[in-house]
């Protein structure tokens, strides 16, 4: 019987060491050597303080900042743990809304968002990413069209010329990855940091 158990035990120990220790350490070591910023979460620092990640959106609500797309993430309700409450950009609970196109709740929210954008001064067609959540609820980017629709509000709130805000937006438009993948986009956190860094 030992004859049958010994090879199984040896293989179990061997593959546990290989796949549970050697492989993860090797991948971590290569990632830290080749692309340390990405391997550590693409963190953005202000001095010695980490203020966010390029990869996870934040809930900007002040009129002087560009706003990200709506976020459908939630968190447990502090008053009743069997329920959830809205918690935009909750990185611990990435999720989409799971509301279908005929959902009254979704339709009402989108209509409300469009009305708010119009009252903030948006004109013309409203970009889809201005009123729809991403699949993760954590998207850190908006489309250039979405950013353009917010320029006047941000300029008014900061008391500066819209042309200046537009030039900062244009400087922060990222192209397609490798020139072919994805769409042009603007990282909201980086854009807002650039606005805050402007000299008065």
N, C-alpha and C positions, 0 to 999 in steps of 0.2 A: 504494500500500500504506500509506503514511503517513496517508492520508486515513482509513483504517479504524482504525489504531492510536491516533491522536490522541484521538478522543472516548472510547475505552475507557480510555486512560491518564488523561485528565482526570477521568473519572468515578471511577476507582479512587482517585486522590488525594483528590478531593472527599469521597467517602464514607468513606475512611479517616480524614480529618480530622473529619468530622461524627460518625461512630459510634465512632471510636476515641479522640477527644480532646474535642470540644465536648460531646457528650451525657454522657459519664461525669463531666466536670467540672461540668456544669450540675446533674446529679442529686446529686452529692456536695455541691455548694454549697447547694442547696435543703435537703437532708437536714440539713446542719450548721446551717443557719439556723432551720429549723422544729422539728427534734427532735434536738438534738445528743447527748443521752444515749443514745437508741436508735441513732443513727448510729455511735456509738463503742463499741457492744457492751454497753450497759447495765451498765457496770462498777460494782462496789461497792468503796468504799474505806474503810480504817480509818486515819484520818489521811491521810498521803501515800502509803500502801501499798495497791496494788490487791490485794484478797484473793479476787476472783472476779467472776463475772457472774451477773446475775439469770436469764440464759437457759441456763446450763449447770450441771448438777448437780455435786456434789462427793461424794467417797466418805467419808462420816462413819461411823466404826465404833465410836467410844467410846460407852459406855452413857449418858453424860451428855448426849449429843446426839441429836436426832431423825435418823433414817436416811432416806435417799431410797429410791426404788424400786430393785430390782436393776438392774444395768447389764450388758449383754452385750457391751460393747466389748472389744477386744483390742489387743495390740501384738505386734510381732515378738519371737520368743523370742531373748534375747541369746545363748543357747548354740547355736541352730540357726535361721538366718534363713529357712529354708523352712517353719517352724512358727510358730504364734502362742501367746501365753499370755494369760490373763485380765488385763485392765487396766481396772477399772471407771472409768467417766466419762472415758475417753480421748478428749478433744475432737478429736484429730487422726485418729480412726478411728471416726466415728459409724457405728453399725450395730445392728441387732437380732440376735437369736440365730439366726433362721431355723430354729428347731426346731419341728416340727409338734406338734399336740396329742397324738399317740400316741408321741412320742419318749420312750424310757425315760430318757434323760439329763435331759430337761426335767421329767418326772414325779418323778424322784428328787430333783432340785434343789428343786422346789416343796414336796415332802413335807418335805425337810430344813429349808427356810425356815419352814414352818408349825410344825414341832416346836420350832425355835429361838424363834419368837415366843411359843409357848405356855410355854416354859421361862422366857421373860422376863416372863411375867405376862399375856399377851394372853388375853382371854376372849371368848366369843361367836364370831360369824362373823369370819373373817379377810378384810379387803378385798382385792380382786383385785390392786390396785396395790402391795400389800405383798409379793407373791410373784411378780409378773410384770414383765418388763422392758418399757420403752417401745420403740417402733420405732426411735428414734434411739440409745437407750442413754444419753442425756444429759439426760433430763427433770429439770428443777430442782424440780418440784412434786410433792406428794403430795396425796391426797384428805384432807378433814377427818376422815373415818373412820379412815384410816391414821394420821394424827397422834394422834387420840384413843386409838388402841390402844397408842401408845408413851408416853403421859403418865405412867403409873405407873412404868415403868422409868426414865425421865428424872428424875422426882421422887425416886425412891429413890437413884439415883446421885448426885444433887446434894444430897441431904439436906434437901429442901424439901417443902412441902405440895403434894399433887397439884392442889389447887384453884388454887394460884398458877400452876402450869404450864398448867393448863387455860385460865386467863384470858388468858395470853400467846398460846396457840394460837388462841383465839377472836378475839383482836385482829388476828391475822395471816391470817385466812381472807379470800381474795380472791373476789369474786363473779364471775359470768359476764361476759365481755367485752361491753360495751354492753348488759348485762342479758339477752342472749339466746344468745350464743355460748359454747360450752364448758361446763365444770362448775366449781363452786366448788373452790378449790384453796388450798394453803399452800406458799409458797416456803420450802424447807428451809433454805437459807443464811440468809435474813433472819430466820427463826424462831430458828435457833441463835445468831445474832448478838444477838438480843434477849435470849435467855437469858443469854449471857455478859455483857451490859451491866447485868443486874440487880444492884442493890446488895445485898451480903450481909446 
